[in-house]
Amino acid sequence: MQTLIFLLLAFLIAIFSVLLYYKNKHSRVDKLNQGECPTCGEKTKTFYDENTKTTFRQEVISAKVLKGGGCSGVNDIEYRCKACGLKEVYSQA
């Protein structure tokens, strides 16, 4: 009986840890797509020039497609942070 309870608890812990991993991964990708670094917290800076009535944006995150997947494939995208030097690669549809 104790073995059965232990196996059930171990199974539940494994399931929740996998779900937590995917949640953290997707939240990092969402932050990178919004232009915010998940490590250092730097965001895109916006400046407005009154004389020329122009808005300037200084991007912190640069995204580069490493490998295109074609018509129905998956793209490998590399994200780089200019502030802290973070470099991460994610696959996105």
N, C-alpha and C positions, 0 to 999 in steps of 0.2 A: 504494500500500500504506500509506503514511504517512497519507494522507487517511482511509482506512478505519479505521485504528487511532484517529485523532483523533476521528472521528465516533462510534465506539463508546465511547470514554472520555467524550466530552461527553454522550452519551445516558445512560450509567450515572450520571454526576454529577447530571444533571437528575432522574433517577428517585429517587436517594437523597435529594436535597434536598427533593423534594415529600413523600416519606415522613417525613422529619425534621420538616417543617412540621406535618403532621397529627399526629404524635406529640406535639409540643410543645403544640399547640392542645388536644388531648384531655386532656393532663396538667393544663393550666391549668383546664379545665372541671371535672375531677375534684376538684382542690383547692378550687375555689369551692363545689362541691356539698357538700364535707365541712366547710365553714365556715372554711377557711384562705385567707388572702390570698396569691396567688402572688408579689406584688411585695414587700410588706413582711414577710411571714411571720407576721403576727398570727393567733392562733387563738382559738376560742371559749373564754371563761373561765367556769369553774364554781366557785361558792361554796356552802358548806354551812353553814347556821345550826343550831347545836347546840340553842338554846333552843326553836325551833319545829320542828326536825327537817325543814327544808325545803331543797331544793337550788335555787339560782338560777343561771340561765345568762345571760351577757352575750354576745350574738351580735355578731361583728365584720362579717360579710357579710350584707347584706340583699338579697333577691331579689324582683323585681317582674316580673309578666307584662305585657309591653308589648302584645302582639298574640296573641290566642288563635287557634289554627288550626282550631277546630271539632272535628268527630268524628274525622277522620283527617288533620288538617293538622299543621303544625309550629308550635310556640309560640316566640315571641321573648321571651327572658328577660334582664332587665337585672340585673347584679350590681354592688353598690356596697360598697366597703370604708369603714367609718367611721373607721379609723385614718389611712389615707394618701390617701383620696379617689379611689381607683381606680374607674373606671366602665367596664364591658365588657358588650356585648350578644352573646348566643349564641342560635342556633336549636337547639331540642331537640324531639324527638318526644315 
